[in-house]
């Protein structure tokens, strides 16, 4: 059963006392600050009157992306086209450790919040700038979304099957990589600031993080002069590696790339003689004859239902597992016992509970915290700015 958790506004984490002023929008910046907020940082979302654009991503009328990615944060609503609102942001910067933004390069400067202005107010501030193509280079002026870098980085070119078009990921992969790498980079810069008092600007593009996880594509290209082919779920480096359909329609995924694991696999399907077969004796030969090996493994898997296959291979210690979807994950024992998936109270959700990913990775001494649900638009404006200051901003038209 999925673990049900309650929010604890008094919970504190390892980053207690670290304030993050977050002007980012959509996915990359919000994933970055989610990592920080989950560990106790005070992430103050500065939203325009229409709200962060992530709020518009709704399913069945519910802001599921906002609710799950923006937990533990606080929301302040300001009209950043107004000078008084910019002044309010600068006052928040004075007591902050980090400042996060995801505008196109030049927009922050036009707002009156250029990094040199921010650092003049707070020399130890870590300024994280997320953009499609980075703050420098020939594309700095261009808008960027994850889709573009998923194509530009080489990912789409190697994803899919040789007889079909290149395939983009069915989720915001480029943005997520940038957010996660951005969080790590922010903590490195924070370490420097805490040790030396020196703040700095961290330039995070959407392109470089996904480009970096595709290593060693360029070295391989230089060695072979050939682009990596699209091979579906097969690997060009190891075999066997693929997905296979069971008799009841379920699927398993298998990777037996080491010599010992491949031999264990062949014994488990009752074909130990194939260990000495010249086609399958070593990995280079297995890669060349991957189709024949897949046919043998697929025949074994296809003659049994999913549960039987999993039981056989699990008993043999073979690295194989089911291909899961949301329906299966919701009922999965591993996911439940690891608390990889939890439920939190939410009156808008069926049954009053919202499923979301848990608080992993798990820290033995300073675990992540679940302090508050994703905020309503401007929910914490008075709390963060002070009620008197908020009223003054409203009177000036700088806040709704």
N, C-alpha and C positions, 0 to 999 in steps of 0.2 A: 504494500500500500504506500502511496506517495506520502512523504512526511509533510505534515501541516505545521507551518511556522507562523508565529505572531510577530508583528513589528514591536521593537523595543526602542522607543525614542531616547532612552538613557544609555543605550549601548555605545561603547567606545572601541575603536580599533587602533591599529598600529599608527595610523596617520592622523590620530586625534590632534587637533590644533592646527592642521594644515588647511588653510582656506584656498580654494580654487575658484577664481572668477571665470565663468565659462560662457563665452559668447558664441560657441560653435553651434552648428545646425546639422540636422540629419544624422548620419550614422557614425562616421569615423571619430569625430570629436566626442560624441556621446558615449561611444564604447570606451574611448580613452578615459573619460571622466567617470564612467561606471566602475572601472577597475579601481580608481582612487577612492570613490565614494564607498565602495564595498569594504574598504579597509579603514573607514572612519574619517576620511577627508571631508571637510565641509564644502561641498560643491554647490556653488551659487549660480544657477542658470539665469543669465540675463536674457529675457525673451522680449521680442517686440509685441505690440498689442495683438497681433494675429497669432502669436505663439510660434514656437520652434516648428519648422516644417515637418519634423518627424511626427508631430501630432496628427498630421493629415493622413498618415498611413493607417487606415482603419480596416478591420475585418468584421463584417456583420455589424458595422457601426461602432465598434470598440477600438480604442487606441492601443492595440496589443503591443506594437513596437515601442511606443512611448512608455507604457506601463512596465515593460520588462527591462528595457535598456536604461531607463532613467530612475530606477529605484534609488533610495537613499539620498536624493538630491533635493535642493530647495529652489524655488522659482521666484524671481523678481521680474516684474513686467515694467519695461521702460520704453519710451519713444526715443530711440537713439538718434533721431534727426533733430532733436532738441538739445541745445547747449547745456541746459540744466541737467539733463539725463547723462550726458557725457561727463559732467562734473561729478555726478553721483558715482559713476563707474570709477573715476579716478580716486575718489575717496575710498572706495572698496579696495582698490589696488594697493593702497598704502599699507593695509594690514593683511595682504594676501601673500601666499607663497608662490602661486602659479596663476597664469593668465592663459586661457585657451581660446583660440579663434579659428574659424574655417572660412573666412571670406576670400574672394579672389584677391591676389596681391594688389596692393594699392588702396583697397577699400578701407582698411583699418586706418591708414594714414589720412585719407580724406575725411574720416570721422573725427579726427583729432586725437586718435589713440595710437599713434605711431610708437613702435618699440622704444625709441629714444625718449619719448615723453613718459612712457610707463616706467622705464628704468630710472629716469630722473626722479620720479616720485618714490620709487622703491628699488634701490640698486641691487637688492638680492632677489628680485623677482625672476622667476623662470617663465618665459614667454614662449608658448608652443603655438606655432603657426602651421595649420594644416591647409593644404591647397591641392588642386588636382595635379599640378606639374611642378610645384616648388616655387620659391621666391625668386629664383634666378633662372637663366636659360631662355632659349627662344620661344618656349611655350608658356612662360610665366604669366602672360596676359590672358591666356585662354581659360575659359571655365573648364572644369573637369569633374567627371563622375566616375565611379568605380567601373562601370561598363567600358569606358574608354581605355582605362589602364589594363583591364583584364584582356583586352585585345592587343594593346600596344606592347605589353610586357612579354608576349610570346605564349601566354597561357592558353588562349583560345586556339592557337595554331596547333597545339599538341593534344587538345582535348576533343574526344569524340572518336569517330571511325573514319578510316581512310576514304571510303566511298561516299562520305557525307560532308556537309559544310562544317567549318570550325564551330565549336560549341562554347558559348559563354556559361559561366556558373549560374545556377538558378537561384542565387542569393547574393547578398552584397559582400562578396569575398574580398575585393580590393579594398573597400572601405574598412572591413573588419581587420585585415592585416595592418592597415595604417593605424587604426585605433590601438591595437595591441602593441605594435612597435612604438607608437607614440607614447603610450603609458610607460613603457620601459625607459624610453629616452628621457621622459619627464623626471622620472625618479633618479636617473643618473645626474641630470642637471641639478635637481634638488639636493643631492648629496654634495655636489660642489658648492652650491650656495650656502648650505648649512655649515660646511667646513671652512669656507673662505670669505663668505659674505658677498661673493660675486654672482650676480644674476647673468642670464644670457638668453639669446633667442635660439630656439630649436626649430629648424625648418623641416617639416615633415610633408613630403608629397604623397599622393596616393600611389604614384608609380613605383618608387624605389622599394617599398616593402614587399609588394607582390613580385617584383623583379628579383629581389634577393632570395626569395624562397624557391625560385626556379633554378638555382645553382645545381649543377655546373653546366647549364645549357650552352653558354658561350665557349667554355673550354672544350666541350664535346664537339661543337660545331667546328672549332678551329682544327681539331684533330681529324675529323672525318670529312668535312666539307659537305655534309649532308644534314638537312633538317631532320629533327626527330619526327618520325611518322606518327599519325594518329592511329592508335592500336586498341581503342576501346578500353577495356579493363585489363588487357594484357600489358606486360612490361616489355620494353625493349632490352632490358638489362638482365632480368631474371625470369625463370620459369620453373614450375608453373605459378602463374598468378592470374586469376580470372574470377568471374562469377559463374555459378552453375545452378541450373534449375532442378529442384526436387520433384518427385512424382506428384505431390499435392499442390504444385504451383509456387511454393516458397523458393527463395533463393539463398544460396550460401556464397560467401566470398572466401577465397583461399589465397594464401601466399606461403609457398614452401621454398623460399629462395635459397636457403642454405643446403649444403649437401646432406647433412644429417637429417634435416627436416624432410627433404624430398624422399630419402630412403625410408623414413618412418611412414610417410604418406603411402608410398607404393606397397609397403607391407600391409598397411591398414586396409587397403582395397583388395587385398589378396593377390597382388601381382609382384611378388618379390623378385621374380626373374627379370623384371624390367630394370632393376638396379644395374645389371650388367649389360643391358642392351646398349649398343654403341650410340643409339639416338638419344639416350637419356642418361648416360653414365656421368656426364659432367654438365655444369650449367651452360657453357657455350653451345653444346650440342642440344640441350633442352630448349634453349631459346630458338635455335634454328628449326626445331621440330615441335614448336609449341602447339600447333594445330592438332598434330597427332596425339600429343600428350593430353590436350584438352578433351579430345574425343573419348579417350580412355577414362579420364576422371569424370567427365560429364556423363558417361554411360553408367558408372557406378552410382553417382549422385541421383541421376534421373530414375533409377530403379527403386528408390526408397523415398519415403516422405521426409519432410524437413526434420522432424523430431528424431527419427531413426538415424539420419545422417549425422546430426549433431552429437547424438549419444555415442556413435561409433568413433567419430573423430576425436571427441573429447576424451574418451577412454584411452585412445592411442596417443594422446598428447600432440595432436596435429593442429597447426595454426589455421583453423577454419572457424567461421562464425556466420550467423544469419545476417542477411540484409534486412535492416529494420526500417519501419516507417513510423510516423507519429502514433498511429494506433497501437503498434507493437511496443513502442517505447513507453507509452503511458501505463502498460501492464507489466513492464519488464522488472524482474527481481533485482538484477544488477543495478539498474538505474535507481530503483527505489532504495536499496540498501546502502548504496554509496551517497544517497541524497544528491545525485546529479540533477534530479528534478524535484522541486518542492512545490508546495501550494501555499499561497498567502491569501488572507481575506480580501475579497473584492465584490462589492454588491452588484456590479454590472455583469459579472460572469455567471454562467449557469451553475447553480448550486451555491453561489457565493464564494467560490474559490478560484484564484488565478494561478495556473501552473507557470512556472518559470525555472530557469536553470538555477542550481544551487550555488553554494558559496565556495566553490573550488577555485584554485587549488587550496588544499587544507593545511593550515598552519597549526603546528602543535602548541605554540605558546601565544600567538596573537591571531586568532581566527578572524575571518571576515565577519562583518556585522550586518544585521537586517534592521535598520533603524526606522525607516519610514517608507511609505509607498511613493511611487512617482508623483510629483506634485501637480496640483492644479495650476493653471496659468496664473501667475502672480500671487500664489497662495502665501508666500513668505515675504512679500514686499515690505510690509510694515515691520515684521520681525527682524529683517536684515537691515533695512535702511533707518528704522525708527519711525514711529507713527507720525511724529511732527514733521520729519523730513519728507515722508511720503505725501502728506497733505500739501506741503509746499510745492512739491513736484506736480501734484495733480492740479493745483491752482494755476501753475505756470503752463500746463498742457504737456508736461514732460513725462507723465505717467497716466495711465487710464484709471 
